[in-house]
Amino acid sequence: MKAFRWLVIALVVSGCTDRGLISAPESTPPTPEASLIGDLLGATGLLQCSNLPYASATQTIGSAGGTIRVGPHTLTVPAGALSSPVAITGALVTGRGVNAVQFEPEGLRFQRSASLTMSYANCNLLGRLLPKQIAYVGDALNVLSYLLSIDNLFAQQVTGRVDHFSNYAVAW
């Protein structure tokens, strides 16, 4: 936390003053600890998180809609999104340092958009301050596209509009 505070102070001082007016000798602020801010410069754009314990759930959802909870994440299917009952399975993708969930049957399309709410309460501090969105990802967790998403910073959750099934992860 102290390293992060020094970084913020150094950025404010260097951005708001003329270096010629600073009389104190210049020193390099300590490097931020990776455990505090995570790997924000990673190429994937996925938010770095501590690993969640494995969880999975299966529920049959029909034309009346329904909700399935997988660990701290929730998929809500509205009435009219499915024309017939479908057994939906959700499983957390674990051991990869991101919050990701996989839904099956893969490729299932909704007639009305479902909503996926994903928690990021177990993610790095600085990443929690950045605007989040849900990413549609491949099996290797490469970002394929981003969902229309709303970030609730206070609840530490992001909700995205899902039109079909595949893999999804919290991104920044």
C-alpha positions, 0 to 999 in steps of 0.5 A: 500500500505504501508503494502505491501511495508513493507512485500516486504522489510521484505522478501528481507532483510530476504532472502538476509542477515544473521540474525546475521548481522542485528543490528537493533532490529527485528520487525514484519512487518504489516500484509497486508490488504486483500483489497489490495492483496485479498485471494491469499491462497484460496483453489479454485485458482480463482483470487479474484475480485470486483463484476461486474454488471450483464450482458448477451448477446445472439447471433446466430453464424453459420459456418462463426464464430462470436463474442459475448461480455458479460460485459468485456469478449469476446468469438470469434468463428472462421469460421468452428467451428460450422456446423450450426447456434447456439443461444449462450448465455453468462451471468456473474456470479455475487456476488461471488467475482470472474470474471466468465462467463457461456455459453449456450447451455451447452456442445456445442462442437466446431469443431475448438477451440474458444477463450475466453478473460476475463478481470481481471482489477477489480481484486486485485493488487497482483493477477494481477501480478501473471500469470493468466489462465482461469479455467473450473469451476463447478456451485459451482466455483470449478476448474475442469481443466485449459484451455491453456491460454495466459496472457496479463498483460498490457491489464489485460486480459487472453485468453484461448482456449475453445472447449466446453461450460460451466462455466469459471473463471479467475484463477491464 
